[in-house]
């Protein structure tokens, strides 16, 4: 057996720890992404096969043809993320600061995950159905006209996304709020801050990392989602995920699908960087201490 | 609110608690506490953990609502006011510095809430940072500072507001001994400099004695005795105070007569001790009592030497003699079965000279140094 000096073994140890993860990323992330990059620059069709010829026009064609779906994806995801934040913040705040049954409430938040994503979304078809109680109720209170419907509308798709991704917002928010030392809020009120000012000047800044993490965990998968648009909307609500899915699996137009995927990835990356800049990376770091 | 509650006059005590009770469910944390704290005093609330001292402080600060009773600040009834409407500031036990703000903004927090002008904020923050020796640390975050520095930031953050009173909740508890000693002196200096009333909660009797002008010894939700360190040490009113502040040798017995200047006390094993009558609290009438004497007041004499005239004397045998450098500490087993501690200054040099373990000795002290307290931990009136 190979005998290594203690120093060599010590210096190799970090790589040993990193190894499995690194290998996983290379095999299941780096190689596929390079191969898709290669595919995205090909032309041809499914019968005669595709050939690689630096076809950058695939990108411009894809963008100009599916600009509407891109815009819709980012719009829906942004609205759903904001809705998730508005619903989750009071919820997470209550669980972190006021509740005596934290574990039960946290369990309730993740409980939907015990049901399959697809099944949950299809269940919303029933909830939002034209003869369902939600539609009846909204018609009765006058929020919906008598022939108005929810299913197959923008509202339904956004509601479905909001519902499905709510836990990804609520849990990081809870974690960051739970970490806040109550005595800091006492200290703020001791220093002449009203409850509202103490919230604005102490609680909220210290919850920023949670808001940031929750927004990313909600927004990024929501932009690429196609399940909600497919089951709760129509082709007029289709998002970019629906296009990519059908190009890959139905039409077999691989280069366009790959190009759309790359564009989506870069736009999300740019959006996240802008968001981090807006919240202030310094604030995020400091609050995380 | 009781109708017979009267606010103190405006030039009266800075802080008055009037028959304040605080219950947490079944537990009584503070039990009918009445206290006046004079303007400009350095006032310590001293007691073991769970005695209600922190709850009392939190009621002054407004963080707890009294179940019964009234809190006055500067002559004004503030019982129902939230903390942010009270003109007092707190130095919290764990400092509670805002982790996302630097020193400058931590200290300016209170002034900014009160809409003090930008230039004034700058000036006052700079002043208080100088006083607390933190100049140059303005841009540091709390996490980048040592415990002692964080403590000073907490102090600066409270002082900069020039409150009527500063409340300190075990402010030095988290620091090591050397730093604590240093900051005790610094706190005292700052208090003299600003002239603000300080209310200081601590379980450390030495800390209270070093810093405070007045000390209230608390036990089980009430004040056992309040006074200067000297008063509490030399004339404790209860057994609890006698044993909480320093060591005290105590012996059971009965008061035989209390006529004249000197009362006669007969110990349980028949020895007679003299106690100045003025030391006897009339409230003790008939209740069981104990006589006490501080270790440093005792003189040890060989058993065959005649006792000095007029002294209180007990017989005993030395069990342990320990050389402490500045002093020698003896543990003496008395004829009545008590274990007395005696401390003699090392004036002669050479350690435990002629008095070693096993020697029969006389424990003698001046009757004026006798302490007479009610037996048991509680106050005679409670």
Contacts between the chains, C-beta under 8 A, distances in Angstrom:
chain1	res1	chain2	res2	distance
A	181	B	94	7.6
A	181	B	96	6.8
A	183	B	92	5.7
A	183	B	94	6.2
A	183	B	96	4.1
A	184	B	96	5.4
A	184	B	98	6.1
A	184	B	99	7.7
A	186	B	63	5.8
A	186	B	83	7.2
A	186	B	90	7.9
A	186	B	92	7.3
A	186	B	96	6.8
A	187	B	90	7.4
A	187	B	92	6.0
A	187	B	96	3.9
A	187	B	97	7.8
A	187	B	98	7.3
A	188	B	98	7.6
A	188	B	109	7.2
A	189	B	62	7.9
A	189	B	82	6.6
A	189	B	83	4.4
A	189	B	84	4.8
A	190	B	61	6.3
A	190	B	62	8.0
A	190	B	63	7.8
A	190	B	83	5.1
A	190	B	84	7.4
A	190	B	89	5.9
A	190	B	90	4.8
A	190	B	158	7.9
A	191	B	84	7.7
A	191	B	89	6.9
A	191	B	109	4.8
A	191	B	110	3.7
A	191	B	113	6.1
A	191	B	157	7.0
A	191	B	161	7.2
A	192	B	84	4.8
A	192	B	110	5.4
A	192	B	113	3.9
A	192	B	114	5.5
A	192	B	161	7.5
A	193	B	84	5.9
A	193	B	109	7.5
A	193	B	113	5.1
A	194	B	82	7.9
A	194	B	84	5.7
A	197	B	113	6.5
A	201	B	109	7.5
A	202	B	98	6.1
A	202	B	100	8.0
A	205	B	100	4.9
A	206	B	99	7.2
A	206	B	100	6.0
A	283	B	100	6.9
A	286	B	99	7.1
A	286	B	100	5.0
A	286	B	141	6.4
A	287	B	99	7.2
A	287	B	100	5.0
A	289	B	99	5.8
A	289	B	141	7.2
A	289	B	143	4.9
